[in-house]
Amino acid sequence: MTTPYKRCEKRWKAMTPAQALTDPYLLDVRHLSADQQQRVRVVGTWAAAGAAERPILSFDGCGVLHEGFFVIPRALDAAAQLELAHACLTEYAEAPHVTNMHLQHEQVADIWRTARACRPDDPSSAPPLSKLHWAACGYHYEWTARKYFRERFSPVPAALEQLAQQCARVCGMSIAAEAVIVNFYKKSSTMGGHQDDVEYTMAHPVISLSLGSSSVFLKGGLTKDEPPLEVLLRSGDVAVLGGASRLSFHGVAKVLPLEGGFEMAPGQWEKLVANRPSEAVEDLAAVRRYLGSQRININVRQVFPLAEECEAAAEAGATAWEGGAEEKLERNLNGRRV
């Protein structure tokens, strides 16, 4: 039997981008209708760099299933987005970090530079970039075994660690940024509904950063029998899934390319590239074009519980652990995954 979540995915798949943007069920966090404002509350503010404060939106008014789900619209300005996207393409997808192509034993060095040399007008369509689906920093998730290994690790970029901690803090939570997955979406890409349930602690949120093309983000409940929220996330928006929403089914139902390209405020581009060599300016310009039709999503999460959480769990017993985390941690400490 088709679930409400699956029906929602199919509904979005059948839409054109124009239809999607005018859909009455879509929660556009930057332009909420009067009815939507009754269910989505402003619970704080975010001090965006060089800009006015941004609202922190809570969705607990949409039902108890969505407690712990927050969105910060425009959390990152265009310059910060561009710099971060450039790092995703030129640093986070390179050694010592890993990508989906490493699993296929392909040569993947200099992904962005090679694609640009092959197709300067559209690097996204040139290999190896056209084959890039994800990159991982921190603890590397083993997709087949569905677990993390302590020895498979690369440093978490400091910029992402600091940003994730700040996002968690303003939403009343905390995080040790231990694993990062960067997803690279094409125009036609989707991500089916799933739970992030393999970490050894569920007490800390998943921080999700959107760059480039907009997307329809589905945020469901603990089963696919619950109809999901349908949220429009744009470039620079941050979503936080913690608390009751940490194990929610979620996914991307549709990518919506930017009709006018990746826009920047007057003078912002000139300020960003001032005093940079021409090669660096051309590279940033290529990333800017890339973001007009492609989407990058960065997910940051904590993998292991803190020492004090382990002690508290041991005192309270197995019921203190969520999502089987105690069993997962015990197997890890017994040496099977260390």
C-alpha positions in Angstrom: 0.0 0.0 0.0 1.3 3.4 -0.9 2.0 5.6 2.1 1.2 9.3 2.5 4.9 10.1 2.3 5.3 8.1 -1.0 2.2 9.8 -2.4 3.7 13.2 -1.6 6.9 12.3 -3.4 5.0 11.2 -6.5 3.0 14.4 -6.5 6.1 16.5 -6.6 7.8 14.4 -9.2 4.9 15.0 -11.6 5.2 18.8 -11.3 7.0 21.3 -13.4 9.2 23.9 -11.5 6.7 26.6 -12.2 3.9 24.5 -10.8 6.0 23.6 -7.7 6.6 27.2 -6.8 2.9 28.0 -6.8 1.7 24.9 -5.0 -0.6 25.9 -2.1 0.8 23.2 0.2 4.4 24.4 -0.1 5.8 26.1 3.0 8.0 28.9 1.6 9.9 29.9 4.7 10.8 33.3 3.2 7.2 34.1 2.3 4.8 32.4 4.6 1.1 32.9 4.1 -1.1 34.2 6.9 -2.4 30.7 7.6 1.1 29.3 7.6 2.3 31.9 10.0 -0.2 30.6 12.5 1.6 27.2 12.6 5.2 28.3 12.1 6.6 30.4 14.9 9.6 32.7 15.2 11.5 31.5 18.3 14.7 33.5 18.0 17.0 35.4 15.7 20.2 34.7 13.8 22.9 37.3 13.4 23.8 37.0 9.7 27.2 38.4 8.7 26.8 41.9 7.3 23.0 41.7 7.2 19.9 42.2 9.3 19.0 39.5 11.8 17.2 36.5 10.4 14.3 34.7 12.1 14.7 31.2 13.5 11.5 29.3 12.6 10.0 26.5 14.7 7.5 24.0 13.2 6.2 22.6 16.5 2.9 24.3 15.7 2.5 21.9 12.9 2.3 19.0 15.4 4.3 17.2 18.0 6.0 15.1 15.2 7.8 18.3 14.1 9.2 19.5 17.5 12.9 20.0 17.2 12.7 21.0 13.5 14.0 24.5 12.8 14.7 26.5 9.6 16.9 29.7 9.5 16.1 31.4 6.2 19.0 33.4 4.6 21.4 32.3 7.4 24.3 32.6 5.0 24.8 35.6 2.7 25.6 35.1 -1.0 29.4 35.6 -0.5 29.6 33.0 2.2 27.5 30.6 0.1 29.8 31.0 -2.8 33.0 30.5 -0.7 31.5 27.4 0.9 30.4 26.0 -2.5 33.9 26.5 -3.8 35.3 24.6 -0.9 32.9 21.8 -1.4 34.0 21.4 -5.1 37.7 22.0 -4.7 38.5 20.8 -1.1 35.9 18.6 0.5 35.7 16.3 -2.5 39.4 15.8 -2.6 41.8 13.6 -0.5 42.0 12.9 2.4 38.2 13.1 2.1 36.3 10.4 0.2 33.6 10.4 -2.5 31.2 7.9 -4.1 33.8 7.5 -6.8 36.4 6.2 -4.4 34.1 3.3 -3.7 34.1 2.6 -7.4 37.9 2.7 -7.5 38.0 5.5 -9.9 40.7 8.2 -10.2 39.1 11.3 -8.7 41.8 13.8 -8.0 41.2 17.4 -9.2 37.5 16.8 -9.9 36.5 20.4 -10.3 39.6 21.5 -12.2 39.4 18.5 -14.6 35.7 19.2 -15.4 36.4 22.9 -15.9 39.2 22.1 -18.4 36.9 19.7 -20.2 33.8 21.8 -20.3 34.5 25.4 -19.3 31.0 26.5 -20.1 29.3 23.7 -18.1 31.6 21.7 -15.8 28.7 20.0 -14.2 28.1 17.9 -17.4 31.8 16.8 -17.7 33.4 13.9 -15.9 34.5 13.4 -13.3 32.2 16.1 -11.8 29.2 14.6 -13.6 29.7 11.4 -11.7 30.1 13.1 -8.3 27.2 12.4 -6.0 28.6 12.8 -2.5 31.7 13.5 -0.5 32.4 12.7 3.1 34.6 14.4 5.8 35.1 13.4 9.4 34.0 9.8 10.1 33.3 8.2 6.8 30.0 6.4 6.6 30.1 2.8 5.2 27.0 2.7 2.9 27.0 -1.1 2.4 27.5 -2.0 6.1 25.5 1.0 7.3 27.9 2.0 10.0 30.9 4.2 10.9 34.4 3.0 11.5 36.7 4.9 13.8 39.8 4.4 11.6 38.1 5.8 8.5 38.4 9.5 9.2 39.5 12.7 7.7 39.5 16.1 9.4 36.2 18.0 9.6 36.7 21.4 8.0 36.9 24.1 10.8 34.5 26.4 9.0 31.8 23.7 9.0 32.5 22.7 12.6 32.0 26.3 13.8 29.0 26.9 11.6 27.3 23.7 12.8 27.9 24.5 16.5 26.5 28.0 16.0 23.4 26.7 14.3 22.8 24.1 17.0 23.4 26.6 19.8 20.8 29.2 18.6 18.2 26.4 18.4 18.9 25.4 22.0 21.0 22.3 21.2 24.7 21.3 20.9 26.8 19.3 18.5 30.3 17.9 18.1 30.8 18.0 14.4 32.1 14.5 13.7 30.8 13.6 10.3 30.0 15.6 7.2 28.2 14.4 4.0 28.1 16.8 1.0 25.5 15.9 -1.5 25.7 17.1 -5.1 22.3 17.3 -6.8 21.7 17.6 -10.5 18.7 19.3 -12.0 16.7 16.0 -12.0 18.1 14.6 -8.7 15.9 13.6 -5.8 16.6 11.9 -2.5 14.0 9.4 -1.2 12.6 9.6 2.2 14.9 8.1 4.8 16.0 8.3 8.5 19.4 9.3 9.7 19.5 6.5 12.3 23.0 4.9 12.2 24.8 7.3 14.5 25.6 6.1 18.0 23.8 9.0 19.6 20.5 10.6 18.7 20.8 13.3 21.3 22.3 15.9 18.9 20.8 17.4 15.8 21.6 17.1 12.1 22.5 20.5 10.6 21.7 20.9 6.9 23.0 23.7 4.8 21.5 24.5 1.3 23.6 26.0 -1.5 22.6 26.8 -5.1 19.3 25.7 -6.6 16.2 25.6 -4.4 14.6 22.4 -3.3 11.4 20.9 -2.0 12.3 19.3 1.3 9.9 16.8 2.7 10.0 16.5 6.5 7.9 13.6 7.8 7.4 11.7 11.1 8.8 8.5 12.5 7.1 6.4 9.8 6.1 7.1 6.2 2.4 6.8 7.3 2.6 10.4 8.5 2.1 13.0 5.7 5.2 15.2 5.5 5.7 18.9 5.7 6.6 20.3 2.2 9.2 23.0 2.7 10.9 25.2 0.1 14.6 25.6 1.0 16.6 28.2 -0.9 20.3 28.8 -1.1 21.7 30.0 2.2 18.9 28.4 4.3 19.8 26.2 7.2 17.6 23.4 8.5 18.1 21.8 11.9 16.6 18.4 12.8 16.9 17.5 16.5 14.8 16.4 19.4 11.6 14.6 18.3 12.6 15.3 14.7 16.0 13.7 14.9 14.7 10.4 13.5 12.1 11.8 11.2 11.8 10.5 7.6 13.0 13.3 5.3 14.2 13.8 1.7 14.4 16.0 -1.3 11.4 15.7 -3.7 12.4 18.2 -6.3 15.3 20.5 -7.3 14.3 23.9 -8.7 17.0 25.6 -10.8 17.4 29.3 -10.3 15.8 31.1 -13.3 17.9 34.2 -12.9 21.1 32.4 -11.9 22.9 32.8 -8.6 22.1 36.3 -7.6 24.2 38.6 -5.4 23.5 42.0 -3.9 24.8 45.1 -5.8 28.5 45.4 -5.2 28.8 42.1 -3.4 30.5 40.2 -6.2 33.0 43.1 -6.8 33.8 43.1 -3.1 34.3 39.4 -3.0 36.8 39.2 -5.9 38.7 42.4 -5.2 42.4 41.9 -5.2 42.2 38.3 -6.2 44.2 37.0 -9.2 42.3 36.6 -12.4 42.4 32.8 -12.2 40.7 32.8 -8.8 38.1 35.2 -10.1 37.3 33.0 -13.1 37.1 29.9 -10.8 34.6 31.7 -8.5 32.6 32.8 -11.5 32.4 29.2 -12.7 31.1 28.1 -9.2 28.6 30.9 -9.4 27.3 29.6 -12.7 27.3 26.1 -11.4 25.0 27.1 -8.4 22.5 28.5 -10.8 21.5 25.0 -12.0 22.9 22.6 -9.4 22.4 22.1 -5.7 24.8 21.4 -2.9 23.6 20.2 0.5 25.9 19.9 3.5 24.9 17.7 6.4 26.8 17.8 9.7 26.2 15.4 12.5 27.6 14.0 15.7 28.4 10.3 15.5 29.4 9.3 19.1 27.9 10.2 22.4 29.9 12.4 24.8 31.6 10.7 27.8 29.1 12.2 30.2 26.2 10.8 28.1 27.8 7.3 28.3 28.0 7.6 32.1 24.4 8.8 32.4 23.2 6.0 30.1 25.1 3.4 32.1 23.5 4.7 35.3 20.0 4.9 33.9 20.0 1.7 31.9 19.2 0.8 28.3 16.0 2.9 28.3 18.1 6.1 28.3 19.3 5.3 24.8 17.4 6.2 21.7 17.4 4.3 18.5 19.4 1.3 19.7 22.4 3.6 20.4 23.5 1.7 23.5 23.8 -1.6 21.5 25.7 0.2 18.7 28.1 1.8 21.1 28.7 -1.5 23.0 29.6 -3.2 19.7 32.0 -0.3 18.9 33.7 -0.4 22.3 34.1 -4.2 22.1 36.4 -3.6 19.2 34.3 -4.7 16.2 34.3 -1.2 14.8 37.4 0.4 16.4 
